Structures are given as structure tokens and as C-alpha cells.
Amino acid sequence: MGFDGVGFDVVVIELRIIDGEVLLPVQAQPGGKRDGIVGVHDGRLKVAVTQAPEKRKANKALTQVLAKELGVRRSQISLQSGETSAKKVFGIVGLSAEEVAERIESIVGV
């Protein structure tokens, strides 16, 4: 969160916890120029991957990008909903919601 002299820039991603998993809403951008977290869109973490959205390739690539960027193993991340949608929810185990939020903040620079 920062102040630019005119108003506040607020980035809000609502993390939920269900059965010990941190649920992270993601806006997928398949077919991108590069793999990586590119910001926040409509309350979701925006993640771009070069893979096309076919045969679950993009979902696998999204899982790999999230694992790398958040510093966890791929086995700690699972797709919970949105298999065929750009709006997805990933579950993360082994981190608290606060740890996930801190890592996201350090990546997107808020």
C-alpha cells in the first residue's frame, strides 16, 4: 500500500483458509510472453504463463509458477476450482495466510 499524493493505491487479495489450506484467487493469463506473476486484477493475483489453455498444460504451468514465486514445492499447491476458467482458486499448504500475503506483497511491490 502506498500514497501517491492524490489518493491511496490499495491492492487487496482476499485469502481464505479452509481445512488448513490458504485459498488464493488467481486470474490466469495463458499464452503470455513469459511466465510469472504480473500483478493484481480485480482482487486476484494475476499470473501469466506461456502455455496455451489446452489439455491442462496452462494449469500445470500456473502451479509451477506459483510454487517458484512463493518459494514452496509444487506438491504444496493444488487447483481447487476454475479448471477451465481464467478465474481460478489455488490451495496452498505449509504456509500461513500471513506468510502467503507477505510473499505476494514482496513480489508485486505493494
Residue pairs with C-beta under 8 A, 6 or more apart in sequence:
1 8
1 9
1 10
1 11
1 110
2 8
2 9
2 110
3 9
9 110
11 40
11 108
11 110
12 40
12 43
13 24
13 25
13 40
13 43
13 44
13 45
13 101
13 104
14 25
14 43
15 22
15 23
15 24
15 97
15 100
15 101
16 22
16 23
17 23
17 97
18 91
20 93
21 78
21 80
21 91
21 92
21 93
22 91
22 92
22 93
22 95
22 96
22 97
22 100
23 80
23 89
23 90
23 91
23 92
24 45
24 66
24 89
24 90
24 91
24 92
24 100
25 43
25 44
25 45
25 87
25 88
25 89
26 44
26 45
26 46
26 47
26 62
26 66
26 82
26 87
26 88
26 89
26 90
27 41
27 42
27 44
27 45
27 46
27 47
27 86
27 87
27 88
28 47
28 49
28 53
28 58
28 62
28 82
28 85
28 86
28 87
28 88
29 38
29 46
29 47
29 48
29 49
29 86
30 48
30 49
30 51
30 52
30 53
30 58
30 61
30 86
31 49
31 50
31 51
31 52
31 53
31 58
32 38
32 48
32 49
32 50
33 48
33 50
34 48
34 50
35 48
35 49
35 50
35 61
35 64
35 65
36 47
36 48
36 65
36 69
37 45
37 46
37 47
37 48
37 65
37 66
37 69
37 104
37 107
37 108
38 46
38 47
38 48
39 46
39 108
40 46
40 108
40 110
44 87
45 104
45 108
47 62
47 65
47 66
49 58
49 61
49 62
49 65
50 61
51 57
51 58
51 60
51 61
52 58
53 84
56 83
59 79
59 83
59 88
62 79
62 88
62 90
63 74
63 77
63 78
63 79
63 90
64 74
66 77
66 90
66 92
67 73
67 74
67 76
67 77
69 103
69 107
70 77
70 92
70 95
70 100
70 103
70 104
71 103
72 92
72 94
72 95
76 92
76 93
76 94
76 95
77 90
77 91
77 92
78 90
78 91
79 88
79 89
79 90
79 91
80 88
80 89
80 90
80 91
81 88
81 89
82 88
82 89
92 100
95 103
